[in-house]
Amino acid sequence: MDLAERIDLMEKLGKYLAGDSEKLIAASQQAYEKNRWFTQEFVDLALKNISSRFLNRYKLENWVTYYNLHEPTKAKTVGVVMAGNIPLVGFHDFLSVFISGHRQIIKPSEKDNVLITHIIGQLTQWNNEVATLLKVGEFLTNCDAYIATGSNNSARYFNYYFGKYPSVIRSNKTSVAVLTGKETYEELSLLADDVHSVTTPGSLLGSGSGFPRFPRAQRRTPSSTASKICW
């Protein structure tokens, strides 16, 4: 499968994720049943963003052109350890390896293994050559390189096992928005959407006394978000 065929396949996947296939709907429901943080609202948001931001043909072609991407002289095998805090959080790692023409063995998180497994199955159904490039496995041995994402504790193990190979290892990250109080309603609305688009256990949103509340955050209920709002 050459680069043009891989781009074609990713474009097809983008259209599939933006559609209303019964199989995709069933996979989304199964993902929620396995991980109750993955409500339909947030799964749909992930699928929409992946489809429009990652799998748009124009963006894919510009991406590979920017990096002057060509077929690898010798395909390598990359082990990919995916996190599971939001739906399909490891998709871009999968996409990067796939579009480059290298093989990959994916170890998805138990919290987020339904959707990525469904996607791989769908790709294989469309083109059986995908099976030579993509595998899901529990053990990532004999790989040439690794991409691994997890907690600070997991990263210590990743560094121990994978550090001697070419690798990208990610641990916990913290994002901070510094507000002056002069933000517009629209800016605060966008920030509120961003904050509440990630439903993970222990998320914390805080502010100093008297700070204006996010306008849309007040409409969220405990059943629709896991964030704890402290004013």
Backbone bond lengths (Angstrom), bond angles and torsions (degrees), N, CA, C in turn:
res aa  C-N    CA-C-N  psi(-1)  N-CA   C-N-CA  omega(-1)  CA-C   N-CA-C  phi
1 M - - - 1.461 - - 1.531 109.25 -
2 D 1.325 117.35 120.55 1.460 119.84 -177.87 1.526 110.72 -90.20
3 L 1.342 115.81 178.39 1.449 121.42 -175.10 1.531 111.83 -60.21
4 A 1.315 117.23 -43.52 1.467 120.58 -179.42 1.527 110.80 -60.74
5 E 1.328 116.72 -39.66 1.468 120.48 179.23 1.531 110.91 -68.46
6 R 1.320 116.36 -35.96 1.469 119.33 179.10 1.530 110.91 -68.53
7 I 1.322 116.11 -38.26 1.465 119.49 176.24 1.524 110.00 -64.72
8 D 1.332 116.72 -44.01 1.471 120.47 177.62 1.528 110.44 -56.59
9 L 1.322 115.35 -42.95 1.462 119.93 -176.88 1.530 111.06 -68.18
10 M 1.334 117.21 -38.63 1.460 120.18 178.35 1.527 111.07 -68.71
11 E 1.321 116.97 -36.41 1.460 119.55 175.58 1.531 110.32 -62.92
12 K 1.329 116.10 -41.95 1.464 120.41 178.12 1.517 110.58 -63.12
13 L 1.332 116.24 -39.96 1.464 120.14 177.85 1.528 110.83 -63.48
14 G 1.337 116.54 -40.00 1.455 120.02 178.77 1.518 111.99 -59.35
15 K 1.318 116.60 -42.76 1.458 120.64 178.56 1.531 110.54 -66.77
16 Y 1.310 116.23 -36.61 1.463 120.60 178.75 1.529 110.69 -64.65
17 L 1.338 116.71 -44.94 1.461 120.41 -178.48 1.528 111.93 -68.09
18 A 1.323 116.59 -24.32 1.461 120.58 178.68 1.527 112.26 -86.80
19 G 1.322 116.98 -6.15 1.459 121.37 -176.45 1.512 113.10 -93.58
20 D 1.318 114.76 -165.41 1.469 120.35 -177.35 1.526 111.59 -127.27
21 S 1.336 115.11 41.96 1.454 120.03 177.35 1.524 111.15 -57.35
22 E 1.298 116.70 138.62 1.470 120.77 178.37 1.523 110.93 -61.75
23 K 1.335 116.58 -34.92 1.461 119.82 179.65 1.527 111.13 -66.85
24 L 1.328 116.51 -40.31 1.461 120.42 178.63 1.525 111.02 -67.82
25 I 1.323 116.37 -41.06 1.467 120.66 177.52 1.527 110.27 -61.12
26 A 1.334 116.08 -42.16 1.465 120.37 179.12 1.529 110.82 -64.77
27 A 1.341 117.09 -40.13 1.463 120.59 178.63 1.526 110.89 -65.37
28 S 1.328 116.87 -39.06 1.461 121.08 178.15 1.523 110.76 -63.23
29 Q 1.315 116.45 -41.74 1.464 121.00 178.09 1.519 110.78 -65.43
30 Q 1.330 116.36 -40.35 1.463 120.42 178.86 1.526 110.83 -65.06
31 A 1.358 116.09 -37.60 1.463 120.19 178.04 1.527 110.27 -61.99
32 Y 1.332 116.80 -39.31 1.466 121.00 178.56 1.523 111.13 -68.39
33 E 1.316 116.79 -40.61 1.460 120.04 -179.68 1.529 111.50 -64.16
34 K 1.327 115.67 -30.70 1.461 119.68 179.69 1.522 111.85 -83.90
35 N 1.319 116.64 -30.49 1.469 121.36 -178.55 1.532 107.78 -140.12
36 R 1.331 116.42 102.75 1.460 121.07 -172.30 1.524 113.64 -70.20
37 W 1.331 117.44 -7.43 1.468 119.07 171.71 1.527 110.50 -73.04
38 F 1.327 117.81 -21.72 1.464 122.22 -175.76 1.531 110.47 -88.49
39 T 1.309 115.87 71.07 1.460 119.53 178.16 1.525 109.27 -66.31
40 Q 1.322 116.39 160.95 1.458 120.53 -179.54 1.529 111.42 -58.32
41 E 1.312 116.37 -36.16 1.468 121.22 179.72 1.524 111.48 -58.33
42 F 1.328 116.02 -45.16 1.452 119.46 -175.00 1.525 112.41 -82.34
43 V 1.309 117.36 -28.80 1.465 119.69 172.04 1.524 109.71 -65.20
44 D 1.330 116.26 -45.24 1.467 120.51 179.07 1.527 110.93 -60.54
45 L 1.332 116.91 -39.54 1.463 120.55 178.91 1.527 110.79 -63.47
46 A 1.333 116.71 -42.92 1.462 120.40 178.64 1.527 111.12 -62.69
47 L 1.326 116.64 -46.19 1.460 120.70 -179.82 1.528 111.31 -62.49
48 K 1.319 116.25 -41.83 1.463 120.87 179.72 1.520 111.20 -62.71
49 N 1.326 116.90 -46.18 1.466 120.13 -178.05 1.520 112.24 -68.17
50 I 1.326 116.68 -39.36 1.466 119.69 177.60 1.525 110.08 -63.31
51 S 1.318 115.87 -43.83 1.462 120.47 -179.25 1.522 111.74 -62.71
52 S 1.327 117.16 -46.54 1.463 120.32 -173.15 1.521 113.33 -84.56
53 R 1.325 118.04 -32.55 1.461 120.89 -173.63 1.522 113.65 -98.03
54 F 1.325 117.72 -28.18 1.462 120.62 -177.28 1.529 112.85 -105.53
55 L 1.321 116.78 -35.91 1.464 120.20 -167.19 1.523 113.46 -110.75
56 N 1.310 117.27 13.77 1.461 122.16 170.63 1.527 108.69 -70.27
57 R 1.319 117.26 129.72 1.468 120.20 -173.79 1.533 112.32 -58.04
58 Y 1.320 116.62 -43.79 1.460 120.74 -179.63 1.530 110.68 -58.98
59 K 1.340 116.63 -43.08 1.457 120.46 -179.75 1.525 111.56 -69.80
60 L 1.325 116.68 -38.20 1.459 120.00 177.56 1.528 111.27 -62.05
61 E 1.322 116.72 -45.68 1.467 120.51 -178.63 1.524 111.53 -66.73
62 N 1.332 117.00 -39.63 1.464 119.66 176.44 1.521 111.51 -64.70
63 W 1.322 115.98 -37.35 1.472 122.02 179.96 1.528 110.90 -61.75
64 V 1.324 117.04 -51.70 1.464 119.57 -177.38 1.531 110.96 -69.74
65 T 1.326 117.13 -29.78 1.467 120.04 177.16 1.522 110.79 -69.11
66 Y 1.324 116.72 -41.56 1.469 121.50 -179.58 1.520 110.90 -58.40
67 Y 1.326 116.88 -40.25 1.464 120.89 -178.83 1.531 112.65 -92.58
68 N 1.339 115.96 5.60 1.462 120.62 178.56 1.531 110.49 50.86
69 L 1.322 114.49 49.17 1.457 120.76 -172.53 1.528 111.62 -77.06
70 H 1.326 115.35 131.88 1.463 121.98 176.55 1.521 108.79 -128.77
71 E 1.320 115.61 171.39 1.457 119.32 177.25 1.533 109.92 -63.85
72 P 1.330 117.83 136.78 1.466 119.01 178.53 1.524 111.34 -66.16
73 T 1.323 116.07 141.50 1.461 120.66 176.80 1.524 110.45 -61.33
74 K 1.318 114.97 -41.28 1.460 121.23 176.26 1.523 107.98 -139.46
75 A 1.309 116.67 116.86 1.465 120.49 -177.62 1.521 110.84 -65.85
76 K 1.322 115.68 134.92 1.463 122.53 176.77 1.530 109.21 -100.52
77 T 1.320 115.19 167.91 1.467 121.09 174.36 1.521 108.89 -110.79
78 V 1.326 115.92 124.66 1.462 121.68 -177.62 1.526 108.93 -112.55
79 G 1.315 116.56 127.63 1.453 121.31 173.62 1.519 109.52 -87.94
80 V 1.317 117.08 128.14 1.467 121.60 -176.54 1.534 108.97 -120.82
81 V 1.332 115.89 115.19 1.461 121.65 175.30 1.523 107.11 -100.31
82 M 1.322 116.58 119.11 1.464 120.79 -175.50 1.517 111.60 -101.23
83 A 1.319 115.61 145.12 1.462 121.29 173.30 1.528 108.98 -77.57
84 G 1.329 116.83 -178.90 1.463 119.13 -177.65 1.510 112.90 -143.28
85 N 1.339 116.82 24.39 1.463 118.57 -174.63 1.525 114.36 -79.87
86 I 1.341 117.68 -27.96 1.461 120.67 175.15 1.533 107.62 -136.63
87 P 1.324 117.91 158.77 1.469 119.96 -175.95 1.527 112.45 -58.97
88 L 1.330 115.62 128.42 1.468 122.99 176.95 1.524 112.67 55.66
89 V 1.323 116.76 36.81 1.458 120.53 -178.27 1.537 111.72 -63.12
90 G 1.341 117.09 -24.84 1.457 120.18 -179.39 1.519 114.45 -92.97
91 F 1.327 117.00 9.23 1.467 119.42 -173.63 1.520 112.66 -61.06
92 H 1.316 118.45 -39.98 1.468 119.40 -176.40 1.522 111.55 -66.75
93 D 1.336 117.63 -32.39 1.463 119.59 174.43 1.528 110.32 -63.48
94 F 1.331 115.57 -46.13 1.465 120.40 175.92 1.525 110.87 -56.77
95 L 1.328 116.63 -47.62 1.453 121.60 -177.05 1.528 111.36 -62.67
96 S 1.316 117.19 -42.04 1.464 121.17 -177.75 1.527 111.56 -62.60
97 V 1.329 115.68 -43.37 1.467 118.89 179.70 1.522 110.18 -69.87
98 F 1.321 116.63 -43.45 1.463 120.97 -177.01 1.522 111.39 -63.02
99 I 1.324 117.38 -47.32 1.459 120.45 -174.78 1.523 110.61 -68.42
100 S 1.336 117.26 -24.65 1.463 120.87 -179.92 1.526 112.61 -79.04
101 G 1.332 116.75 -11.82 1.458 120.02 176.84 1.514 114.92 91.61
102 H 1.331 117.15 7.52 1.461 120.20 178.52 1.528 111.06 -92.58
103 R 1.311 116.13 160.00 1.461 121.70 176.46 1.525 108.72 -81.25
104 Q 1.325 115.96 156.74 1.461 118.23 175.70 1.524 110.92 -147.08
105 I 1.315 113.93 145.71 1.460 122.24 170.99 1.521 106.34 -113.75
106 I 1.308 116.45 120.61 1.458 121.82 -174.10 1.519 110.34 -104.05
107 K 1.313 115.18 130.93 1.472 121.00 170.91 1.530 106.68 -113.03
108 P 1.329 116.92 94.45 1.464 118.86 -179.64 1.520 110.87 -75.50
109 S 1.325 115.28 156.61 1.455 119.80 173.19 1.522 109.47 -65.72
110 E 1.323 116.77 145.94 1.466 120.13 175.11 1.522 111.30 -60.93
111 K 1.350 116.48 -22.16 1.461 120.67 -179.56 1.526 112.48 -81.27
112 D 1.334 116.67 -14.50 1.469 119.74 -175.61 1.524 110.00 -147.41
113 N 1.314 116.50 56.46 1.467 118.77 -179.46 1.528 113.27 -108.27
114 V 1.314 117.29 -8.55 1.466 119.92 -175.40 1.525 111.30 -72.63
115 L 1.328 116.72 -52.04 1.463 120.34 -173.05 1.522 112.34 -68.79
116 I 1.330 118.40 -42.87 1.464 119.69 -178.70 1.532 109.93 -67.60
117 T 1.324 117.57 -35.94 1.464 120.43 176.70 1.524 110.64 -65.71
118 H 1.322 116.23 -39.87 1.466 120.52 177.20 1.526 110.60 -62.90
119 I 1.319 116.87 -42.74 1.472 120.96 -179.62 1.528 110.61 -63.02
120 I 1.318 117.01 -45.13 1.464 120.19 179.39 1.522 110.32 -61.89
121 G 1.323 117.20 -41.86 1.454 120.34 177.89 1.516 112.03 -62.64
122 Q 1.319 116.88 -39.54 1.457 120.95 179.68 1.529 111.12 -67.19
123 L 1.322 116.61 -42.30 1.466 120.72 178.30 1.526 110.96 -62.47
124 T 1.316 116.05 -41.77 1.464 120.68 179.73 1.519 111.07 -65.29
125 Q 1.326 116.32 -35.57 1.460 120.22 177.83 1.530 110.93 -65.36
126 W 1.321 116.93 -37.05 1.461 120.98 179.34 1.524 112.09 -74.32
127 N 1.334 116.49 -35.34 1.468 120.97 -177.70 1.515 108.30 -149.11
128 N 1.333 116.79 110.28 1.463 119.40 -174.25 1.524 113.53 -69.39
129 E 1.344 118.18 -10.26 1.467 120.20 174.68 1.521 111.56 -67.58
130 V 1.331 116.69 -20.41 1.462 120.68 179.00 1.527 110.51 -57.92
131 A 1.313 116.69 -32.61 1.467 120.96 -178.15 1.522 112.26 -61.18
132 T 1.334 117.15 -23.88 1.464 119.96 178.48 1.527 111.74 -82.59
133 L 1.335 117.05 -13.95 1.467 121.31 -177.41 1.522 113.37 -107.56
134 L 1.338 117.47 -24.00 1.461 121.68 -172.92 1.515 111.60 -127.26
135 K 1.312 115.64 129.79 1.457 121.02 173.26 1.520 108.72 -141.73
136 V 1.326 115.35 149.87 1.459 121.49 172.13 1.516 107.06 -106.68
137 G 1.321 116.41 128.34 1.456 119.62 -176.68 1.512 112.17 -144.72
138 E 1.301 116.38 155.70 1.462 122.09 179.00 1.523 110.88 -84.89
139 F 1.341 116.17 -31.79 1.464 120.41 -176.62 1.526 109.43 -118.21
140 L 1.328 115.42 127.44 1.457 120.88 -177.10 1.529 109.52 -105.48
141 T 1.314 115.07 72.59 1.469 120.49 -179.27 1.527 110.16 -102.69
142 N 1.330 114.74 154.04 1.470 122.14 175.79 1.526 113.21 61.40
143 C 1.326 116.94 32.11 1.461 120.75 174.65 1.526 109.47 -90.72
144 D 1.310 116.24 155.55 1.466 121.03 179.89 1.525 112.16 -85.88
145 A 1.321 117.54 -24.34 1.463 122.96 -179.53 1.519 108.53 -155.43
146 Y 1.338 115.94 165.59 1.450 120.28 -176.16 1.530 111.26 -139.86
147 I 1.329 114.91 144.89 1.466 123.04 168.05 1.522 105.79 -125.81
148 A 1.323 116.74 120.32 1.468 119.44 -174.68 1.520 110.13 -136.98
149 T 1.318 115.44 134.48 1.463 121.69 -178.88 1.522 109.02 -129.69
150 G 1.327 116.29 134.04 1.453 120.06 179.24 1.515 111.08 -173.95
151 S 1.307 116.11 -159.94 1.463 122.02 -179.50 1.528 109.92 -78.65
152 N 1.340 115.86 174.67 1.459 119.71 175.65 1.521 111.15 -59.54
153 N 1.330 116.02 -38.51 1.458 119.84 179.29 1.523 111.06 -67.09
154 S 1.347 116.01 -43.53 1.468 119.59 178.54 1.516 111.26 -62.09
155 A 1.330 116.26 -37.53 1.465 120.37 -177.62 1.524 111.93 -61.67
156 R 1.327 117.12 -31.40 1.472 119.61 177.57 1.525 110.54 -63.83
157 Y 1.329 115.80 -40.69 1.465 119.86 177.65 1.534 110.65 -70.42
158 F 1.319 116.46 -40.43 1.462 119.63 177.81 1.530 110.62 -59.01
159 N 1.321 115.87 -44.63 1.464 119.16 179.56 1.522 111.69 -64.14
160 Y 1.328 115.69 -36.73 1.463 120.00 -179.83 1.527 111.05 -65.41
161 Y 1.332 116.14 -45.59 1.464 120.02 -175.12 1.529 113.09 -86.43
162 F 1.318 116.91 -35.09 1.465 120.21 -171.73 1.518 113.34 -107.61
163 G 1.324 117.93 -10.31 1.462 121.09 -172.14 1.512 114.97 -60.80
164 K 1.317 117.54 -23.83 1.464 119.86 -179.10 1.525 112.65 -83.37
165 Y 1.321 116.29 -3.37 1.466 122.13 177.40 1.534 109.17 -108.77
166 P 1.329 117.44 161.00 1.474 118.34 169.15 1.531 108.21 -56.36
167 S 1.328 117.21 127.33 1.461 118.22 -172.40 1.523 111.87 -155.66
168 V 1.322 113.53 153.46 1.469 122.84 168.66 1.520 105.56 -120.70
169 I 1.337 117.04 116.12 1.459 121.73 -177.33 1.523 108.58 -121.53
170 R 1.323 115.88 123.71 1.461 121.31 -178.13 1.520 110.26 -115.23
171 S 1.332 115.35 140.49 1.471 121.06 177.59 1.525 108.96 -119.41
172 N 1.321 116.51 -162.13 1.466 120.47 -178.20 1.529 111.43 -58.89
173 K 1.313 115.67 144.27 1.461 121.70 176.57 1.524 108.53 -130.60
174 T 1.309 115.14 148.01 1.456 121.03 177.73 1.518 109.38 -124.28
175 S 1.316 116.09 131.06 1.461 121.14 177.85 1.515 109.47 -109.00
176 V 1.322 116.39 137.08 1.456 121.54 -178.57 1.520 109.43 -128.95
177 A 1.316 116.93 130.30 1.463 121.98 172.72 1.525 107.81 -106.77
178 V 1.323 117.21 121.05 1.460 122.00 178.93 1.528 108.10 -98.39
179 L 1.317 116.62 116.07 1.458 122.14 -176.26 1.525 110.64 -108.46
180 T 1.310 115.87 142.82 1.465 121.39 -178.55 1.519 112.69 -98.01
181 G 1.334 117.73 -14.36 1.452 121.16 -174.13 1.512 113.00 92.84
182 K 1.327 116.29 -2.63 1.460 121.07 -179.50 1.533 111.74 -103.70
183 E 1.332 116.02 7.88 1.457 119.82 -178.25 1.524 110.42 -67.41
184 T 1.316 115.70 148.20 1.463 120.32 177.19 1.521 109.57 -77.70
185 Y 1.307 114.82 164.17 1.471 120.74 176.41 1.519 109.90 -56.84
186 E 1.346 117.02 -42.79 1.468 120.94 -178.49 1.518 111.01 -63.56
187 E 1.342 117.01 -41.20 1.463 120.21 179.66 1.527 111.14 -65.28
188 L 1.315 117.10 -41.04 1.462 120.03 178.18 1.520 111.62 -68.41
189 S 1.325 116.05 -33.92 1.469 119.57 177.10 1.517 110.70 -63.43
190 L 1.333 116.44 -43.90 1.461 120.30 178.94 1.526 111.00 -64.94
191 L 1.330 116.58 -39.38 1.460 119.94 178.11 1.522 110.85 -65.34
192 A 1.335 116.33 -41.62 1.463 119.92 178.11 1.519 111.04 -61.72
193 D 1.335 116.28 -42.06 1.464 119.67 177.59 1.517 110.51 -61.14
194 D 1.344 116.33 -41.37 1.453 120.38 -179.16 1.525 110.94 -63.94
195 V 1.331 116.29 -45.88 1.465 120.94 -179.77 1.520 111.14 -60.74
196 H 1.326 116.45 -45.16 1.453 120.25 -172.90 1.520 113.29 -89.81
197 S 1.329 117.21 6.32 1.459 120.66 174.86 1.513 111.21 -87.33
198 V 1.319 117.58 -3.24 1.459 121.94 178.55 1.512 108.06 -120.12
199 T 1.319 116.92 108.24 1.458 120.56 178.80 1.511 108.82 -103.54
200 T 1.316 115.42 101.12 1.460 120.42 178.99 1.517 108.32 -134.65
201 P 1.327 117.00 149.93 1.457 119.87 -179.86 1.521 111.14 -60.74
202 G 1.325 115.99 134.43 1.454 119.86 173.02 1.508 115.00 85.37
203 S 1.330 119.50 4.33 1.450 120.10 177.01 1.515 108.99 -61.34
204 L 1.312 116.71 139.15 1.455 120.89 -175.98 1.509 110.44 -131.17
205 L 1.323 115.37 128.23 1.450 121.77 177.30 1.512 107.60 -120.81
206 G 1.330 117.51 120.33 1.450 119.53 -176.21 1.515 111.82 -131.62
207 S 1.329 115.98 168.19 1.458 120.44 176.61 1.504 108.93 -158.60
208 G 1.302 114.32 164.80 1.447 119.34 175.92 1.518 110.94 -77.28
209 S 1.305 115.51 167.48 1.455 120.77 -177.68 1.517 111.22 -61.56
210 G 1.331 115.60 131.71 1.454 120.14 174.74 1.498 115.06 84.69
211 F 1.330 118.82 1.95 1.461 119.90 -178.85 1.516 109.89 -73.83
212 P 1.342 117.98 138.38 1.467 119.52 -179.11 1.519 111.92 -61.05
213 R 1.307 116.70 134.51 1.460 120.79 -177.14 1.516 110.70 -77.70
214 F 1.326 114.19 151.56 1.452 119.04 176.52 1.522 108.03 -62.35
215 P 1.330 117.93 128.91 1.464 119.66 -174.42 1.518 114.50 -61.74
216 R 1.326 118.11 -37.04 1.465 119.16 -176.81 1.521 111.69 -88.41
217 A 1.331 116.25 -20.77 1.460 118.87 -177.24 1.512 111.21 -62.20
218 Q 1.345 116.75 -31.79 1.452 120.13 -177.39 1.518 112.13 -66.41
219 R 1.353 116.94 -18.69 1.459 119.77 -178.26 1.525 111.81 -88.18
220 R 1.338 116.29 -8.06 1.461 119.22 179.28 1.519 109.68 -78.11
221 T 1.303 116.40 145.23 1.454 121.09 179.07 1.511 109.35 -115.12
222 P 1.336 118.64 160.39 1.468 120.54 179.34 1.513 113.11 -55.90
223 S 1.336 117.41 -26.24 1.460 119.06 -178.40 1.508 112.03 -78.23
224 S 1.342 117.99 -16.46 1.460 119.66 -176.82 1.506 113.33 -107.08
225 T 1.309 117.87 -7.17 1.470 118.98 178.46 1.521 109.66 -150.46
226 A 1.322 114.06 150.99 1.461 119.37 179.97 1.514 111.59 -97.93
227 S 1.329 117.28 -3.44 1.461 120.03 -177.17 1.525 110.50 -68.78
228 K 1.306 116.21 147.18 1.451 122.45 175.41 1.530 107.10 -105.73
229 I 1.302 116.72 121.38 1.450 120.62 -175.85 1.519 108.84 -99.83
230 C 1.318 117.19 120.45 1.470 122.16 -176.49 1.519 108.65 -118.48
231 W 1.295 115.87 117.64 1.480 119.55 -179.32 1.524 107.98 -117.48
